[in-house]
Amino acid sequence: MLSALIALPALGALVVALLPKGRDELAKQIGLGVALLVLVFGVTLAAGWDTGSTARYQFAETYWWIKDFGVHWAVGLDGMALVLVLLSLILVPLVMLASWTAADRYGGAFEEVAAARAEQAKAAEEAGKPGKTPFGVVGSRSAKTYFALILLMESMMIGVFAATDVFLFYVFFEAILIPVYFLVGLFGGPQRSYAAVKFLLYSLFGGLLMLVAVIGLYVVADKNTFLITELTGVNIDPATAKWLFLGFFIAFAIKAPMFPVHTWLPDTAAQAPAGALVLIVGVLDKIGTYGMIRFCLELFPGASKWATPVVIVFAVISIVYGAVLAIGQVDLKRLIAYTSISHFGFIVLGIFAMTSMAQSGAILYMVNHGFSTGALFLAAGYLIVRRGSARIDAYGGVQKVAPLLAGTFLIAGLSALSLPGLSTFVSEFMVLVGTFTRYQVAAIIAVSGIVLAALYVLWAYQRIAGGPAAEAISRKGAFPDLSRRELAAIGPILAVIVLLGFFPGPIVNVINPTVEHTLSVVDMHDPEPTVAEAPGGQP
């Protein structure tokens, strides 16, 4: 069933891609229908999850793929992989619904993109090659290509979280770059080519480092297999293990993204369409932090403990650095991108604090950040489509003319600053408390990220939604409020944010066995609580 879950969106992508030219509406209907079918299939699969099972992976399948090299088609889910797969399945149909019109599918200011591509089309027509522009123009092929790429990306996301063979994971890890590159390159803003190439170069560099580490792991393990279950606990020379750890970790740090290998994200965010960004930042980036737990900690426990002090330092830098730079941004999507760098710092901090509470909080943070950032990027996309600009100073007074849109942006923003009662607060609190029991200084410095988050979120909301309405916004009919379709896309995400803010227990119960297994492999235990003594010597 898990293999079928991976294959279904890929087959849907093929069907959409093969539709005749000009069948825009049919492409969107089939794409959304397939995404909803995959969601129902995935929820049905998750309903069979056995919380009392002691198996390392559930729904496991293992078949030979390349027998001579010990490569298997091996898939399975533990608690961490299950919640990340469900995150992917929920966001994809909502992204499709939010990307229903041509304007929603293009990054940057749609008017600028449309004008530039119309000029390309005119030049091509004068050259006797109508429609043969480098990336195509806004037209009938847009929806078909966009929805096919989203479905292909969904298939890769499920595969990368489900793979239990290191080589198979690497294949999905690299293959997912293809749909993302074309989503940015075909549907991005005016600087889309630069952003797409930069994303690809960073990702390929990390992927090549990981490939060297994968081959090295296969050689030094000497077990003729890439199965994670067989490689966990293998005795590797400590010096060699450190080099292999670095090969994996740098690749995951780039994907996360983590300071100082984060610079691809702000450029990609500024140019990519909002719908694609929901998946890039909400799900794709989680591959990095997921990989740190699944591969770095489990395969190289000694090297992970050796690297922990340095990783903790970089995680704290990411928290503060991302928050400070977010405050100074004038582009709305770049601002959200820098907030994500700060939030990923919290996730990495929780992973390498290596306490049960911090690591459970980090995995929960992956899920909560996906929904929080997803809502922020969708709200930002709705704003940009209406105003034709991503610059924050182009707005003002939105809450007067579009109160529903302003309200959704505010709720998503409050989630990003970890307001109690919203989902991100729970995970951030768990990370900080769990970290404090082992790394007090790091936790204290990380708390500044919460203060800075309040500053960049509330200031951005004040400039966008507060104050007098700009003439281009206040003009009658120029800035409509959310439509029913747009509300149907962002509403469920906001509902989940509130629900998980009050009832995170079911997800925590699913991910706790993964945390317990990981910490046992690394041989780390929660610090013993200290008991203060009274002056008389009594505790």
Buried (B, 14 or more C-beta within 10 A) or exposed (E): EBBEBBEBBBEBBEBBBEBEEEBBEBBBBBBBEBBBBBBEBBEEBBEEEEEEEEEBBBBBBBEEBEEEEBBBBBBBBBBBBBBBBBBBBBBBBBBBBBBBBBBBBBBBBBBBBBEBBEEBBEEBEEEEEEBEBEBBBBBBBBBBBBBBBBBBBBBBBBBBBBBBBBBBBBBBBBBBBBBBBBBBBBBBBBBBBBBBBBBBEBBEBBBEBBBBBBBBBBEBBEEEBBBBBBBBEBEBEEEBBBBBBBBBBBBBBBBBBBBEBBBBBBBBBBBBBBBBBBBBBBBBBBBBBBBBBBBBBBBBBBBBBBBBEEBBEBBBBBBBBBBBBBBEBEBBBBBBBBBBBBBBBBBBBBBBBBBBBBBBBBBBBBBBBBBBBBBBBBBBBBBBBBBBBBEBEBBBBBBBBBEBBBBBBBBBBBBBBBBEEBBBBBBBBBBBBBBBBBBEEBBEBBEBBBEBBBBBBBBBBEBBBBBEBBEBBBEEEBBEBBEEEBBEBBBBBBEBBBBBBEEBEEBBEBBBBBBBBBBEBBEBEBEEEEEEEEEEEEE
